[in-house]
Amino acid sequence: MKILIHSIFLTAVSCFTINAQYRAVTLAVSDLQYQGVAQSEVLVVSEQLRSELLRDTRIRMIERAQMKAVLEEKGLMQKGITSNDDAVAMGTILGVESVIVGSVGKAGSFTVLSVRVLDVKTGEIIISDVFKTRGGINQILERGVTSIASSITRGLTNTDSGTVENANQAKKKTRKILIIGGTGAVIAGCGAAVLIASGMGDKHSPKVSTNVVVFP
């Protein structure tokens, strides 16, 4: 009995730790502005950035189609997101914590991807990053978007490692634990626990032998 209670307690503490460390962040990504680069190519970069950010299970994002519909209804889409104030207004309408804006442009022989993240409540720029390359849009798509997305993820989720794999694997490893004892079984996971037992608390019950199995 004591072993089972102790195991349940450790599971609950583990779940709390994981949820605290890997909290979800809600955000919206505005279409990037284009300067000396084809609009169609910049739209592809914008979509690639959204997809790269969504690889992290801590990111909750408003879909572009949904975002466009809401902004058109509010009359904000017609003039476009061209300033920090516009970005904050967009974030407020969409009900997200952060908004990502930026641009892709040409400067001399360089193609530059510039992105900034604004806190909707304060209007402050909380993350700013730039990737420049002489390899054109190809290099922006192959390396720039991944680099920028990693920087944003680290900044928004407040983790040192910032790796998507570590976050996702940690979450998967604590999804479900089956504790099997001589007098019953406990199925526990983050957010829920079910106890199936007979004779629990019987002082004459034999000593409990417990096995723990973690399901991916």
C-alpha positions as CSV (number, residue, x, y, z in Angstrom):
1,M,0.0,0.0,0.0
2,K,2.7,2.4,1.0
3,I,4.7,1.6,-2.2
4,L,1.6,2.3,-4.4
5,I,1.0,5.7,-2.7
6,H,4.6,6.6,-3.0
7,S,4.6,5.7,-6.7
8,I,1.5,7.8,-7.3
9,F,3.1,10.7,-5.5
10,L,6.2,10.5,-7.6
11,T,4.1,10.3,-10.8
12,A,2.2,13.5,-9.8
13,V,5.4,15.4,-9.0
14,S,7.0,14.3,-12.3
15,C,3.9,15.5,-14.3
16,F,3.9,18.8,-12.5
17,T,7.6,19.3,-13.2
18,I,7.2,18.5,-16.9
19,N,4.2,20.7,-17.3
20,A,6.0,23.6,-15.5
21,Q,9.1,23.3,-17.6
22,Y,7.4,22.8,-20.9
23,R,4.5,25.3,-20.8
24,A,2.4,26.0,-23.9
25,V,2.8,29.3,-25.6
26,T,0.1,30.8,-27.9
27,L,1.2,32.9,-30.8
28,A,0.4,34.2,-34.3
29,V,2.8,34.6,-37.2
30,S,2.1,37.4,-39.6
31,D,3.1,37.1,-43.2
32,L,6.6,38.4,-43.6
33,Q,7.1,41.6,-45.5
34,Y,9.1,41.4,-48.8
35,Q,11.8,43.9,-49.9
36,G,13.4,43.3,-53.3
37,V,12.3,39.6,-53.1
38,A,9.3,38.0,-54.9
39,Q,6.2,38.0,-52.7
40,S,5.4,34.4,-53.6
41,E,8.8,33.3,-52.3
42,V,8.4,35.2,-49.0
43,L,5.0,33.6,-48.5
44,V,6.7,30.3,-48.7
45,V,9.2,31.4,-46.1
46,S,6.4,32.5,-43.8
47,E,4.7,29.1,-44.1
48,Q,7.9,27.3,-43.5
49,L,8.5,29.4,-40.3
50,R,5.0,28.4,-39.1
51,S,5.7,24.8,-39.8
52,E,9.1,24.8,-38.1
53,L,7.7,26.4,-35.0
54,L,4.8,23.9,-34.8
55,R,7.4,21.0,-34.6
56,D,7.6,22.0,-30.9
57,T,4.6,20.6,-28.9
58,R,4.8,23.7,-26.6
59,I,3.7,26.0,-29.4
60,R,0.0,26.7,-30.0
61,M,-0.5,28.7,-33.1
62,I,-3.4,30.4,-34.9
63,E,-3.8,29.0,-38.5
64,R,-3.2,31.5,-41.3
65,A,-6.6,31.0,-42.8
66,Q,-8.3,31.6,-39.4
67,M,-6.2,34.6,-38.7
68,K,-6.9,36.1,-42.1
69,A,-10.7,35.7,-41.7
70,V,-10.7,37.3,-38.2
71,L,-8.5,40.3,-39.3
72,E,-10.5,40.9,-42.5
73,E,-13.6,41.1,-40.4
74,K,-12.0,43.7,-38.1
75,G,-10.7,45.6,-41.1
76,L,-7.0,45.1,-40.2
77,M,-6.0,42.9,-43.1
78,Q,-6.6,45.5,-45.8
79,K,-3.7,47.8,-44.7
80,G,-1.5,44.9,-43.6
81,I,0.7,44.5,-40.5
82,T,3.4,47.1,-41.0
83,S,4.2,48.3,-37.5
84,N,4.6,47.0,-33.9
85,D,1.3,48.7,-33.0
86,D,-0.5,46.8,-35.8
87,A,1.1,43.6,-34.6
88,V,-0.1,44.2,-31.0
89,A,-3.6,45.1,-32.2
90,M,-3.6,41.8,-34.2
91,G,-2.5,39.8,-31.2
92,T,-5.2,41.4,-29.0
93,I,-7.9,40.5,-31.5
94,L,-6.7,37.0,-31.9
95,G,-6.2,36.4,-28.2
96,V,-2.6,35.2,-28.3
97,E,0.4,35.9,-26.0
98,S,2.9,36.8,-28.7
99,V,3.0,37.9,-32.4
100,I,5.8,37.3,-34.8
101,V,6.5,39.8,-37.6
102,G,9.4,40.4,-39.9
103,S,10.7,40.6,-43.4
104,V,12.8,39.0,-46.1
105,G,14.8,41.4,-48.2
106,K,17.9,42.0,-50.4
107,A,20.8,44.1,-49.2
108,G,23.7,44.2,-51.5
109,S,24.7,40.5,-52.2
110,F,22.9,39.3,-49.1
111,T,19.4,38.0,-48.6
112,V,18.3,38.8,-45.1
113,L,15.6,37.2,-42.9
114,S,14.7,39.5,-40.0
115,V,12.2,38.5,-37.4
116,R,10.9,40.0,-34.1
117,V,8.5,38.7,-31.5
118,L,6.3,41.1,-29.6
119,D,4.6,40.6,-26.2
120,V,0.9,41.4,-26.8
121,K,0.3,42.7,-23.2
122,T,3.3,45.0,-23.0
123,G,3.9,45.8,-26.7
124,E,7.6,45.1,-26.1
125,I,10.0,43.3,-28.5
126,I,11.0,40.3,-26.5
127,I,13.0,38.5,-29.2
128,S,14.8,39.8,-32.3
129,D,16.9,37.7,-34.6
130,V,18.5,38.1,-38.1
131,F,19.8,35.5,-40.5
132,K,21.7,36.7,-43.6
133,T,23.2,34.7,-46.5
134,R,24.7,35.1,-49.9
135,G,22.8,31.9,-50.9
136,G,19.5,33.6,-51.6
137,I,16.1,32.2,-50.8
138,N,17.4,28.6,-51.0
139,Q,19.7,29.1,-48.0
140,I,16.9,31.0,-46.1
141,L,14.7,28.0,-46.5
142,E,17.4,25.4,-45.8
143,R,19.1,27.0,-42.8
144,G,17.7,30.4,-42.0
145,V,14.1,29.4,-41.0
146,T,15.4,26.6,-38.8
147,S,17.9,28.9,-37.0
148,I,15.3,31.6,-36.4
149,A,12.6,29.1,-35.2
150,S,15.0,27.6,-32.7
151,S,15.9,31.0,-31.4
152,I,12.2,31.9,-31.0
153,T,11.4,28.6,-29.3
154,R,14.2,29.0,-26.8
155,G,13.2,32.6,-26.0
156,L,9.4,31.9,-25.6
157,T,9.6,28.7,-23.6
158,N,12.5,29.8,-21.3
159,T,14.6,26.7,-21.8
160,D,18.4,26.4,-22.0
161,S,18.6,23.5,-24.3
162,G,15.7,24.6,-26.5
163,T,15.7,21.4,-28.5
164,V,12.4,20.2,-29.9
165,E,13.4,16.6,-29.5
166,N,14.1,16.9,-25.7
167,A,10.8,18.7,-25.1
168,N,8.7,16.2,-27.1
169,Q,10.4,13.1,-25.7
170,A,10.1,14.3,-22.1
171,K,6.4,14.8,-22.7
172,K,5.9,11.4,-24.2
173,K,7.8,9.5,-21.5
174,T,5.4,10.7,-18.8
175,R,2.1,10.1,-20.6
176,K,1.1,6.9,-18.8
177,I,2.4,4.8,-16.0
178,L,0.9,1.4,-15.0
179,I,1.7,0.4,-11.5
180,I,0.8,-3.3,-10.8
181,G,0.7,-4.5,-7.3
182,G,-0.4,-7.6,-5.5
183,T,-3.8,-6.1,-4.5
184,G,-4.6,-4.0,-7.5
185,A,-3.4,-1.7,-10.2
186,V,-3.0,2.0,-10.7
187,I,-3.0,3.7,-14.1
188,A,-1.6,7.2,-13.8
189,G,-0.7,9.9,-16.3
190,C,-0.3,13.6,-16.4
191,G,-3.7,15.0,-15.4
192,A,-5.4,11.7,-14.4
193,A,-5.1,8.7,-12.2
194,V,-7.3,5.6,-11.9
195,L,-7.1,3.2,-9.0
196,I,-8.4,-0.4,-9.5
197,A,-8.0,-2.4,-6.3
198,S,-9.5,-4.9,-3.9
199,G,-8.8,-5.1,-0.2
200,M,-6.7,-1.9,-0.3
201,G,-6.0,-0.9,3.3
202,D,-6.7,-4.4,4.7
203,K,-4.2,-4.8,7.5
204,H,-4.1,-8.5,6.8
205,S,-3.2,-8.1,3.2
206,P,0.2,-9.5,2.2
207,K,3.1,-7.3,1.4
208,V,2.6,-5.6,-2.0
209,S,5.0,-6.3,-4.8
210,T,5.0,-3.4,-7.3
211,N,6.2,-3.2,-10.9
212,V,6.2,0.0,-12.9
213,V,5.8,0.1,-16.7
214,V,6.1,3.3,-18.7
215,F,4.2,3.5,-21.9
216,P,5.5,5.7,-24.7
